[in-house]
Every structure is written in structure tokens, then in C-alpha cells.
Amino acid sequence: MKKALKAVVTAAMKDNNWEKFTKPTVKEGKTTWPQAANDQEKYGVRFDRDTAKEAANSTDHKFFMQPNSGKGIPSSIKRWRDRHGTHANMAEVIVKKDGTKEDVKAALEQAIETV
């Protein structure tokens, strides 16, 4: 599972994908990344935006990592999904509003350690 999720973090850090976590443009409850169905199947997970979380000196964005449906997802994620369901939250990701690329990477890495 960790290998598959580390690949997700790597992909989320490519190009400007990481900015979708610091400046989300989708409404709450919608998928922030990956949005394309074939990418969701390829990585096996999606990050759905939740309500903003008020922190001491800032507002943080909150996302839930959830498994995807489909036959082509990584087998370790498929096993997790079969036990818990496609709408179960694998992890919670908290990213600082207007954060840096390093903030996003740290938040994603912390989240996959909890799975």
C-alpha cells in the first residue's frame, strides 16, 4: 500500500498539481485531484475537498483521501476499498491556505503514514 501511495504523492507534486491543494477551485465535496477518471483509476485514490479548517493564525484546506472504484486501481488499494467501501476516508489531509509545494508534500506524506 505504501508504494502505491508514495506514487500518488509523487504525481501530486508534478507540474502545478500541488497548487490544487493550496488554492482549490472546486466546491466542497468535489474531487480536487486527480479529476480525470483514467488518472483516478491509475492512482487508485482521489482527494475530495471538505470544509475549511480554522487554525490559530490561518485557514487550512481539508481534504479526504478516498479509494476509487474500477478494476485498474492498485491491488493494495483495491483490497482496502473492498473492506471499507469507496466512500470511506482513508486519510485526512490538511494543507495551509496559500501554502508552498513543501507544505503540500509534507501534508500528503503525513496522511499516507496514517493509512
N, C-alpha and C positions, 0 to 999 in steps of 0.2 A: 504494500500500500504506500509506504513512504516514497518508494522510487517513482510511482505514478504521480504522487502529489508534488514531488520535487520538480517533475517535468511541467506541471501546471504552473508552479511559481516561476520557472524559467520562461515559459511562454508569456505569462502575465507581465514580465519585466521587459519584453521585447518592444521595440518601437515606442509608441505612445500608449500602449495598453494600460500601463500603470496609472496614467493620468485619469482613467475612468474611475479609479478608486478615490482620488483626491478631489475631483471635480465631477461627480456623477451627473449625467444628463438625463437619466431615466427616472421615472416616477418610482415611489416606494412600492415594493412588491414586484418590481420588474427586474429582469436579468441585466446586470451591469456588464458582466464579461463571463465567458465569451457569448456573443449574441448569435452567431451563425450556428445553425443546427448541426452542421458537419463538424465544427470545432467543439461543440458541446459533447458530441459523441466521441470525438478524438481524445479529449482530455478527461471525459467521464464525470466532470463536475461543472457546476455553474455557481456564480456568485450573485445572489439576489439582494437588492438594496432593501434595507429596513429603515426605520425612523432614525433620525439623527440622535446622537447621544451627547448630552451636555456634559462637558468636562470642566475642571476647575477654571481654566482660563481660555477655553476654546470649545468649539463644537466639533465632534468627531462624527465621521460617517460609519455606519454599522451595516455589515453585510452578513448574510448566511451562506455558507458553502453547502450546497446540496448536490446529491448524486443525480445523474441524468438517466433517462430511460434509453433504450437502444441496445442492440446486440453487439455493437463495436466498441463499447467502452472497456477500459482495462478490467481484467478479471477480478482483481482485488477490490476495486470499487463496485463491481457488479455483485460480488458476494456481500459487501456491506449493504448495498441497496436492497438485496433480496431479504436480508434480515430486518432492515429498518424502514424501508419504503422510499419512494422518490421524493417525498416532501419532508423527509426528516432532515434535520440540520446536522451536518457532520461537524461543523465548527462555526464559531462566530469570529468575524474579522472586524477589528476596529481600526480605522485609519484616520489620522489627523486631517481635518479640513485644510486644503491647500498645502498638504504635506509634500515631502520630497520623494524621489524614487526610492531612497533608502528606507524611508518611513513605511512605504508600501511593502517593500520586500521583507522588512522585519515583521510587519503585521501578518503577512501571508505565511511566513516561516513559523511564527508563533502559533498560528491557527493549525497548521498541519501537524504540529507536535502534539496537539490535543486529540487528534483522531485516533 
